[in-house]
Amino acid sequence: MKKILNDPKHYVPELLKGLLAAHPGRLKMADGELYAIVRADAPVQGKVGIITGGGSGHLPVFLGYVGRGMLDGCAVGDVFASPTIDQMYKTTKAVSGGAGVLHLFGNYGGDVMNFAGAADLAAMEDDIEIATVLVADDVASAPPERAKNRRGVAGMIFAFKIAGARADEMASLADVKAAAEHALANTRSMGVALGPCIVPQVGKPTFTLGDDEMEIGMGIHGEQGVRRGTLQTADEIAQQLIDPILADMPLAGSEIALMVNSLGATPLEELYIMYNYLAPYLEAKGVRIYRPYIGRFATSMEMAGASLTVMKLDDELKRLLDAPASTPFFDHSQYL
């Protein structure tokens, strides 16, 4: 295992301390809890607070999107592990400005269970109104008739952006929740893995793939995909990722936001090669790309691979997508 670290047991606390040291004007701990990171100006009075949570190892997801126009806080777990109920509760309490708090997070068992416990605690102890929205955008993880069982992957970034913009308009908790649900109802993702990552405290690859192999539909923790086979060209991979999305959510005549995301090791150059194929391919199918997002948005340590995320747009989603947002890892102005 070759990684730039000290003691694997200190991997997460040291990265969190480094993040806070690098962005003192943007981020702070909630109630002295290192694993509960919130906006430096939290709570914002009168505004719905929005928090997420999840395991480390996925930067910029999850805590990279804490900032103006997006999230108010993030509960942080160890690598690929759920945060605790207490960490989620402290994060919730720290962002509560009197208008309620939205829990917006990926559909993973540990996160679902612990967020439910934190919501109960915040309601009972502090009389905070909580709403919950689960992100379930990975089309590879369940068929359409079981869409609620799908995993949450990079589509959550679009949900953070849309919900955050609506909250900045001082909308009610019900309206912020509705905006997140509307975004997610129009969002689908699909990924491909070319190689594994190594969890520092485990010290060995999360899965194995041959030098000439790839796996379509693999999850960001190494969850089994839908098909393993010989490595193909960039154009062939791009088509195999976009076609299941088109089949799951008809897009002819629509405008979309398209995210081409590196899972960690895949360089930007290769993402643009994929986009070079996707832009005319979608245009030929009557789909207009309103705005592309190309880069590292939701990773899995140093996993090699990429994912595509599509959000089908209407006037409301375009308005909220266009609203200002700035976090340590995301500045909306660079996508205009």
Summary of the structure (lengths in Angstrom):
residues: 336
radius of gyration: 18.9
end to end distance: 40.0
largest distance: 55.5
contacts: 1247
relative contact order: 0.14
helix: 38%
strand: 28%
